[in-house]
Amino acid sequence: MRAISSIAFFALIVPVTQAQTLFSTFGPGNSYIQNVGRSFSGADNSITHIHSDLGWQFSTTTSDYARSISLATRYWEGTNAATVRIHANTIDDRMGAILGEWQLNNMPFVNASSPPQTIDIAPSHLFLSSTEKYWLVLSPPDSTLYAAWMDNNQGITGRMAWSNGVNNFSYVNNMPMSAFSISSVPEPSSLVALSLVPVVLRRRKKSAN
């Protein structure tokens, strides 16, 4: 008996995952206006001395579970953090119930040139429907913060909510929107052969007598 070897090649197949953008006001390469924005602050900041929250109404392009939120902000003073919330929309086009709340830390300092910050909210149970409206809101975590949410550079306008004092919200339409995006949970999008893996197959051939 003698061994006869042969080589077979098998493709290694793996799924490729890619997050889908559900909503965005960013320009190409996540660009935005680096030096223009609107403030949100705590009541004891040394610049305005008022509490202010800032929010924007949005609708997603498709229905899916939210996975991450990217924001363009700048920090001036106080606690360097922001409370980030997504609210439902009410029948009269105002902010409704809180659907999710997260913390944004270490915002870039004023006059810095910086890419957006991203909050990973996975595992996410927050399903956003393309047939509904929502609100993304930034609030100070305490009374000391003064910060800004920077404007988009695409000329995108929308409905803004701004508070002059706690829960004292005003609503304005057709305002230049702040820069942010919301992305979905990655799903397998395709199968790709990464490489050909050689496997040696051995069999025995019976020797001739």
WOFENRA-V539875 format. One record per residue. N is the residue number from 1. PHI is phi in degrees with one decimal (999 if undefined). NEAR is the number of other ideal C-beta (glycine too) atoms within 12 Angstrom. Layout:
n=N phi=PHI near=NEAR
n=N phi=PHI near=NEAR
This chain:
n=1 phi=999 near=11
n=2 phi=-128.5 near=11
n=3 phi=-83.2 near=13
n=4 phi=-116.6 near=14
n=5 phi=-104.4 near=14
n=6 phi=-140.4 near=13
n=7 phi=-119.3 near=13
n=8 phi=-113.4 near=14
n=9 phi=-111.5 near=14
n=10 phi=-117.6 near=15
n=11 phi=-80.1 near=15
n=12 phi=-87.7 near=15
n=13 phi=-103.4 near=15
n=14 phi=-133.2 near=14
n=15 phi=-76.5 near=15
n=16 phi=-105.5 near=15
n=17 phi=-112.4 near=17
n=18 phi=-149.4 near=16
n=19 phi=-69.9 near=27
n=20 phi=-108.3 near=26
n=21 phi=-76.7 near=26
n=22 phi=-88.9 near=34
n=23 phi=-159.1 near=37
n=24 phi=-158.3 near=36
n=25 phi=-112.0 near=35
n=26 phi=-70.1 near=30
n=27 phi=-87.9 near=21
n=28 phi=-55.5 near=10
n=29 phi=66.7 near=10
n=30 phi=58.1 near=26
n=31 phi=-81.5 near=22
n=32 phi=-162.6 near=39
n=33 phi=-77.1 near=26
n=34 phi=-76.8 near=25
n=35 phi=-127.1 near=16
n=36 phi=-133.1 near=20
n=37 phi=-164.4 near=32
n=38 phi=-117.9 near=33
n=39 phi=-84.4 near=36
n=40 phi=-138.0 near=46
n=41 phi=-159.8 near=39
n=42 phi=-93.4 near=33
n=43 phi=-68.0 near=26
n=44 phi=-101.2 near=19
n=45 phi=-68.4 near=26
n=46 phi=-87.5 near=16
n=47 phi=-99.1 near=21
n=48 phi=-110.7 near=25
n=49 phi=61.0 near=17
n=50 phi=-134.2 near=24
n=51 phi=-83.4 near=30
n=52 phi=-144.0 near=37
n=53 phi=-107.7 near=39
n=54 phi=-135.6 near=42
n=55 phi=-141.9 near=40
n=56 phi=-134.0 near=46
n=57 phi=-82.0 near=35
n=58 phi=-149.9 near=35
n=59 phi=-132.2 near=23
n=60 phi=-83.4 near=29
n=61 phi=-77.8 near=19
n=62 phi=-148.4 near=20
n=63 phi=-89.1 near=20
n=64 phi=-170.0 near=25
n=65 phi=-82.8 near=27
n=66 phi=-72.8 near=38
n=67 phi=-118.0 near=31
n=68 phi=-150.6 near=34
n=69 phi=-126.4 near=43
n=70 phi=-113.0 near=34
n=71 phi=-138.4 near=44
n=72 phi=-110.8 near=43
n=73 phi=-132.2 near=44
n=74 phi=-139.6 near=37
n=75 phi=-112.3 near=35
n=76 phi=-108.2 near=28
n=77 phi=-155.8 near=25
n=78 phi=87.4 near=27
n=79 phi=-67.2 near=26
n=80 phi=-84.1 near=25
n=81 phi=-163.6 near=26
n=82 phi=-142.2 near=43
n=83 phi=-90.2 near=29
n=84 phi=-113.2 near=43
n=85 phi=-132.9 near=33
n=86 phi=-111.7 near=38
n=87 phi=-111.6 near=32
n=88 phi=-72.6 near=25
n=89 phi=-103.6 near=29
n=90 phi=-89.7 near=18
n=91 phi=-64.5 near=9
n=92 phi=-100.4 near=10
n=93 phi=65.0 near=22
n=94 phi=-125.1 near=24
n=95 phi=-69.6 near=33
n=96 phi=-110.4 near=23
n=97 phi=-65.4 near=15
n=98 phi=-75.1 near=20
n=99 phi=-98.0 near=28
n=100 phi=-167.6 near=31
n=101 phi=-142.8 near=22
n=102 phi=-142.0 near=31
n=103 phi=-116.9 near=25
n=104 phi=-106.4 near=38
n=105 phi=-115.8 near=21
n=106 phi=55.2 near=17
n=107 phi=-65.5 near=36
n=108 phi=-63.9 near=26
n=109 phi=-69.6 near=17
n=110 phi=-55.9 near=23
n=111 phi=74.0 near=13
n=112 phi=-80.7 near=19
n=113 phi=-103.9 near=16
n=114 phi=-143.6 near=24
n=115 phi=-70.6 near=20
n=116 phi=-61.8 near=34
n=117 phi=-94.4 near=35
n=118 phi=-121.1 near=25
n=119 phi=-102.5 near=34
n=120 phi=-87.0 near=20
n=121 phi=-107.6 near=30
n=122 phi=-85.2 near=20
n=123 phi=-70.5 near=12
n=124 phi=-105.8 near=26
n=125 phi=-114.6 near=13
n=126 phi=-93.8 near=32
n=127 phi=-92.0 near=23
n=128 phi=-108.4 near=38
n=129 phi=-96.0 near=20
n=130 phi=-69.4 near=18
n=131 phi=-93.1 near=13
n=132 phi=-116.6 near=23
n=133 phi=-105.1 near=29
n=134 phi=-138.7 near=41
n=135 phi=-128.1 near=40
n=136 phi=-107.6 near=52
n=137 phi=-128.3 near=42
n=138 phi=-110.8 near=48
n=139 phi=-133.7 near=40
n=140 phi=-72.3 near=41
n=141 phi=-77.2 near=27
n=142 phi=-154.2 near=22
n=143 phi=-81.5 near=22
n=144 phi=-95.3 near=23
n=145 phi=-72.7 near=39
n=146 phi=-132.8 near=35
n=147 phi=-148.8 near=46
n=148 phi=-136.0 near=39
n=149 phi=-107.0 near=43
n=150 phi=-77.6 near=43
n=151 phi=-77.5 near=33
n=152 phi=-76.6 near=35
n=153 phi=-110.4 near=25
n=154 phi=-109.4 near=21
n=155 phi=72.2 near=15
n=156 phi=-80.1 near=26
n=157 phi=-116.6 near=18
n=158 phi=-168.5 near=31
n=159 phi=-91.3 near=29
n=160 phi=-108.4 near=35
n=161 phi=-116.5 near=40
n=162 phi=-139.4 near=30
n=163 phi=-106.6 near=29
n=164 phi=-110.3 near=20
n=165 phi=110.0 near=17
n=166 phi=-63.3 near=16
n=167 phi=61.9 near=15
n=168 phi=-103.6 near=15
n=169 phi=-91.4 near=27
n=170 phi=-115.9 near=20
n=171 phi=-123.6 near=24
n=172 phi=-135.0 near=20
n=173 phi=-92.8 near=15
n=174 phi=58.7 near=13
n=175 phi=-99.2 near=25
n=176 phi=-58.1 near=26
n=177 phi=-79.1 near=39
n=178 phi=-70.0 near=46
n=179 phi=-89.7 near=40
n=180 phi=-161.8 near=45
n=181 phi=-146.5 near=39
n=182 phi=-130.0 near=42
n=183 phi=-118.6 near=36
n=184 phi=-93.3 near=32
n=185 phi=-66.3 near=26
n=186 phi=-61.5 near=20
n=187 phi=-124.2 near=17
n=188 phi=-57.0 near=13
n=189 phi=-108.4 near=14
n=190 phi=-165.6 near=12
n=191 phi=-111.8 near=13
n=192 phi=-126.4 near=15
n=193 phi=-81.8 near=15
n=194 phi=-78.1 near=13
n=195 phi=-161.6 near=12
n=196 phi=-99.2 near=13
n=197 phi=-100.5 near=14
n=198 phi=-75.3 near=14
n=199 phi=-129.6 near=14
n=200 phi=-84.0 near=14
n=201 phi=-105.9 near=14
n=202 phi=-117.7 near=14
n=203 phi=-139.0 near=13
n=204 phi=-109.0 near=11
n=205 phi=-109.5 near=12
n=206 phi=-72.1 near=10
n=207 phi=-68.5 near=9
n=208 phi=-70.2 near=6
n=209 phi=-79.2 near=4
